[in-house]
Amino acid sequence: MTTTSTTSKIALVTGANKGIGYEIAAGLGAQGYRVGVGARDETRREAAVAALNEAGVDAFGVALDVTDDTSVGEAADFIAARYGRLDVLVNNAGITGGHPQQPSSVDPAVIRAVVETNVIGVVRVTNAMLPLLRDAPSPRIVNVSSSVGSLTRQSGPGGETTTGPVAVAYAPSKTFLNAVTLQYVQELVGTNILVNCACPGFVATDLNGFRGVRTPQEGAATAIRLATLPDGGPTGGFFEDAGVIPW
């Protein structure tokens, strides 16, 4: 039951307390969305909410650990009780698993942990939020992927890749995420839910030791565009700033 009436669109961004997720929340807020800042760490989450509020964004905190069934279920219940629907879900939370990630020497536990967050976490959150998305007039799901998940870009002539160093946990997790996204697209055919993947590019964040060449604000742009698509917009696509990424 809805306890708080609102005419604003409601968005939830996972991993939104910093970096790209924070800038996605800020960008959606600038367009009038009421934005849930999903994050595990309470101190960082509330600091992000305070900063967004100070910048004029209507933000609220959502305690959310994408790897935990109970946490995700409670987050869905919280949004349902407070708003009764969800207009936008941006699955941004992710980990790299650290480096090196040579396939011949990687600890399988690293692959398991990365997939748990980057893939299963997306499924867990999406499934919990789908009933709320179905109650929205123009719902959107955006999964933050990476060009390293493109099999086309991974398999250049002679075996070389254009997607960066070997990363047997992280890169395949994004390929897996892309495939999962297409499964949702197939299941949701005939609904008004648009589901797409966004690549932020090589953004300077703590995930890469701030070695990236793009700002978090630049990295957030494609996800914000996909989250605010008009009815009849694309679904089942993989996008970066320059356009479509080949699967």
C-alpha positions in Angstrom: 0.0 0.0 0.0 1.2 3.4 -0.9 1.7 5.6 2.2 3.2 8.6 0.5 1.6 10.1 -2.6 3.8 11.5 -5.3 3.6 12.8 -8.8 7.3 12.5 -9.3 8.8 9.5 -11.1 10.6 7.1 -8.7 14.0 5.7 -9.5 16.3 3.3 -7.7 20.0 3.2 -8.5 22.1 0.4 -6.9 25.6 1.2 -5.8 24.7 4.9 -5.9 26.7 6.2 -3.0 29.7 7.1 -5.2 31.2 7.2 -8.6 29.0 6.5 -11.7 26.0 5.4 -9.6 26.1 8.7 -7.7 26.2 10.7 -10.9 23.3 8.6 -12.4 21.3 9.5 -9.3 22.2 13.1 -9.7 21.4 13.2 -13.3 18.0 11.6 -12.8 17.3 13.9 -9.9 18.1 16.9 -12.1 15.3 15.7 -14.4 12.8 15.7 -11.6 13.0 12.0 -10.5 12.8 11.1 -6.9 15.8 8.9 -6.5 16.6 6.0 -4.2 20.2 5.7 -3.4 20.8 2.0 -3.0 23.9 1.1 -1.1 25.2 -1.3 1.7 27.2 1.1 3.8 24.9 3.3 5.9 27.4 6.1 6.5 28.3 6.4 2.8 24.7 6.0 1.7 23.4 8.8 4.0 26.3 11.0 3.1 25.4 10.6 -0.6 21.7 11.4 0.1 22.7 14.5 2.0 25.0 15.7 -0.8 22.3 15.0 -3.4 19.7 16.8 -1.3 22.0 19.8 -0.9 22.3 19.9 -4.7 18.6 20.0 -5.1 17.9 16.4 -5.8 14.9 14.7 -4.1 16.9 11.7 -2.9 16.3 9.0 -0.3 18.4 6.2 1.1 17.7 2.5 0.4 19.6 0.0 2.5 20.5 -2.5 -0.2 23.1 -5.4 -0.5 22.5 -6.9 -4.0 24.0 -10.2 -2.8 21.6 -10.7 0.0 18.0 -12.0 -0.5 16.7 -10.5 2.7 18.2 -7.1 2.1 16.8 -6.9 -1.5 13.4 -8.1 -0.3 13.3 -5.4 2.4 14.3 -2.8 -0.1 11.4 -3.7 -2.4 9.0 -3.7 0.6 10.3 -0.2 1.6 9.7 1.3 -1.8 6.4 -0.4 -2.1 5.2 0.9 1.2 6.5 4.4 0.6 5.7 4.9 -3.1 3.7 2.0 -4.4 5.6 1.7 -7.7 9.0 2.1 -9.3 9.5 3.9 -12.6 13.2 3.3 -13.2 15.6 0.6 -12.0 19.3 1.1 -12.7 21.4 -1.9 -11.8 24.7 -0.2 -11.4 26.4 -2.0 -8.4 29.3 -4.1 -9.5 32.8 -5.3 -8.6 35.9 -6.2 -10.6 37.3 -8.9 -8.3 40.7 -7.4 -8.4 43.7 -8.2 -10.6 45.4 -10.2 -12.0 42.7 -12.4 -13.5 44.6 -14.8 -15.7 42.3 -17.8 -16.5 45.1 -20.3 -15.8 45.7 -19.1 -12.3 42.6 -17.4 -11.0 41.0 -18.5 -7.8 37.5 -19.8 -8.8 36.2 -18.1 -5.7 37.0 -14.7 -7.4 34.9 -15.6 -10.4 32.1 -16.8 -8.1 32.1 -13.5 -6.1 32.1 -11.3 -9.2 29.2 -13.2 -10.8 27.3 -13.1 -7.5 27.4 -9.3 -7.6 27.5 -8.4 -11.3 25.0 -11.0 -12.6 23.0 -12.8 -9.8 22.7 -9.5 -7.9 21.1 -7.9 -11.0 18.6 -10.8 -11.3 17.9 -10.7 -7.6 17.1 -7.0 -7.6 15.3 -6.9 -10.9 13.0 -9.8 -9.8 12.2 -8.1 -6.5 11.4 -4.8 -8.2 9.5 -6.1 -11.2 6.1 -6.0 -9.5 6.7 -2.3 -8.7 7.9 -1.6 -12.2 4.8 -3.2 -13.7 2.7 -0.7 -11.7 4.5 2.2 -13.4 3.2 3.8 -16.6 6.5 3.8 -18.5 9.0 1.6 -16.6 12.7 1.3 -17.6 15.4 -1.0 -16.6 19.1 -0.2 -17.2 21.9 -2.6 -16.6 25.3 -1.0 -16.3 27.5 -3.3 -18.4 30.9 -2.6 -20.1 32.3 -2.9 -23.5 34.6 -5.6 -22.1 31.5 -7.8 -22.2 31.2 -7.6 -25.9 32.3 -10.9 -27.5 32.8 -9.1 -30.8 35.3 -6.7 -29.2 36.9 -9.5 -27.2 37.6 -11.5 -30.3 39.8 -9.4 -32.6 41.9 -10.8 -35.5 44.7 -13.0 -34.3 43.1 -13.4 -30.9 43.9 -9.9 -29.6 41.3 -7.9 -27.8 40.3 -4.3 -27.9 38.8 -4.4 -24.4 41.7 -4.2 -22.1 43.7 -6.7 -20.1 42.7 -10.3 -19.5 40.1 -10.4 -16.8 38.5 -13.9 -16.6 36.1 -12.9 -13.8 35.1 -9.4 -14.7 34.9 -9.4 -18.5 32.8 -12.6 -18.7 30.6 -11.4 -15.9 29.5 -8.5 -18.2 29.0 -10.9 -21.1 26.8 -12.9 -18.8 25.0 -9.8 -17.7 24.3 -8.9 -21.4 22.9 -12.3 -22.1 20.7 -12.1 -19.0 19.4 -8.7 -20.1 18.3 -10.2 -23.4 16.5 -13.0 -21.6 14.5 -10.3 -19.7 13.8 -8.6 -23.0 12.3 -11.8 -24.4 10.2 -12.5 -21.3 8.9 -8.9 -21.3 7.9 -8.7 -24.9 4.5 -7.1 -25.2 4.9 -5.1 -22.0 5.9 -1.4 -21.7 9.1 -2.2 -19.8 12.2 -1.2 -21.8 15.3 -3.1 -20.8 18.8 -2.0 -22.0 22.5 -2.2 -21.2 24.7 0.8 -20.9 28.5 1.1 -21.1 29.9 4.0 -19.2 33.4 3.8 -20.8 36.7 3.8 -19.0 35.7 6.0 -16.0 38.1 7.1 -13.3 36.6 5.3 -10.2 38.0 3.3 -7.3 37.2 0.2 -9.2 40.2 0.9 -11.5 42.4 2.9 -9.1 41.1 6.1 -10.8 43.1 5.2 -13.9 40.1 5.9 -16.2 40.0 8.8 -18.7 36.4 9.7 -18.3 34.6 11.4 -15.4 31.8 9.7 -13.5 29.4 12.3 -14.8 30.5 11.5 -18.4 30.1 7.8 -17.6 26.6 8.3 -16.3 25.2 9.9 -19.4 24.2 6.8 -21.4 22.5 5.2 -18.4 20.5 8.4 -17.8 19.5 8.5 -21.4 18.3 4.9 -21.4 16.5 5.4 -18.1 14.5 8.3 -19.5 13.7 6.9 -22.9 10.3 7.9 -24.3 7.6 5.2 -24.9 8.4 3.3 -28.0 12.2 3.7 -27.4 14.6 0.9 -28.0 14.7 -2.3 -25.9 17.3 -5.1 -25.9 20.1 -2.8 -26.9 23.7 -2.3 -25.7 24.7 1.3 -25.9 27.6 3.7 -25.3 27.9 7.4 -25.9 28.9 6.8 -29.5 26.0 4.5 -30.3 25.3 0.8 -30.3 27.9 -1.7 -29.1 28.0 -5.1 -30.9 27.2 -8.0 -28.7 
